[in-house]
Every structure is written in C-alpha cells, then in structure tokens.
Amino acid sequence: MNLSKTWANLPNALSVYRILAFPVLLYCIYAKLESPFVGLIVANLISDILDGFIARRFNLETELGARLDSMADNGTYIAAILGLFTFKWEALEPHLASFLLFIGMFLSTVVFALIKFKRLPSLHLYSMKIGGYIQGGFFFVTFVFDFYESYYYFMLIWGLMAFTEHLLVQAVLPEMRSNAKGLYWVLKK
C-alpha cells in the first residue's frame, strides 16, 4: 500500500500530535505550569519542522496533510501567543500595541479565508513558511532563554509582510488551494 496516497503517514501523524497537544497546552497555561508548557511548545515547534521536511523529502504531501498542518499551526500559534501573555507579560507589555497589530493581521488571514472560501487557509506561501521559522525561533528563544527586542521586531516586521501577502493572494485566488507559493506565482498563472 502506498502510504503517500493515504491519510496514514508520518507527517500527518505529527500534525495530529500537535492538534492533540493543543488542549494540553491550554491546560498548562490555565494552571500556570510554565515548564511543561515550554516542553510541549518546543516539541510542537520541532514536530512542525519535521512534518514539513518529511512530507517534502519523501513525497508525502497531500491536501489532507496541508489542512492538518494548518490546523496544527494555528493551535500552536494560539497556544504560543497565550503563553506569551501568561508567562512573559513583563517583557511583552511595552510592545503590546505592535503585538496586537501582529495578532490582528494573523487573525485577518483566517477570517478572510473563512468568509471567502468557507474554510481555513492552507496556502503555505514561502513568506509564511519563512515567517513560521522566524516566529517559531522567536517563541523558542523567548520561552527557553529570554525576550530579545531586536528579534521580536524582526519577527514582527517579517510577519506583517507575510500576512499582507497572504491576504493579497486570498483576494486574487478564485478558490482556496494549498501550496500556492506566493503572490508572484499566483499572478504568473
């Protein structure tokens, strides 16, 4: 049986793990359990890198996998953001206005997709993939080491540009599709 043509493959299993970890992360935030939260968020970030690498390297990319990955990414993002508010408030507070703008732009990509396409986005643009690595690195560094203002603003600026491209791609596309690469490639077709 060719597992690349089914739902049962390692990248999908890693995405499902991240989806199942989401309520546990929320509980850790609620109960103010910072150490288990950090361990789980780091595991989520590593498994996110692994699922994408394995899917591309072994030709296991599927539409279901793209959707599972997007759902898992959203859950990890939500948990990481709530974790920042809960465990890193003192460092985040002076940057609250810019961080709320970042969150608003992120949410606008999801809301726009739900309104226009009646489903969550799963575009996987290059700018968003790179942004995901930058943001994942920011979450990792902030939770494991400390909040670094220069890294925060690098993450913020890249994220705002990527979210803007995401919204433009959604505006141009007649229907949601996975792995759209970027605005250049969408307009080229």
Secondary structure, DSSP 4 states (H G I P E B T S, - for coil): --GGGSS-SHHHHHHHHHHHHHHHHHHHHHTT-HHHHHHHHHHHHHHHHHHHHHHHHTT---HHHHHHHHHHHHHHHHHHHHHHHHHSHHHHGGGHHHHHHHHHHHHHHHHHHHHHHSS------HHHHHHHHHHHHHHHHHHHT---HHHHHHHHHHHHHHHHHHHHHHHH-SS--S----HHHHHH-
